[in-house]
Amino acid sequence: MTLRERREALTMTQEAVAEIAGLRQSVISALERGTIANPSIDTVEALAPALRLTIGECIAAIRETVQATA
């Protein structure tokens, strides 16, 4: 599952995820587009609970997103 698919499954906007994670909406957008292929661990640790994922699941979703957009 890509990051966008996960977010949409939770019926959340990018803005809502960004607010919960304490990240900018532009960062969420870049992650969903696969533009940020190797986010910092701080970003992953903030994003995972916002998407209700474990760290490992979040990393897997990031990898899948990058592969899907390559």
Secondary structure, DSSP 8 states (H G I E B T S, - for coil): --HHHHHHHTT--HHHHHHHHT--HHHHHHHHHT--SS--HHHHHHHHHHTT--HHHHHHHHHHHHHHH-
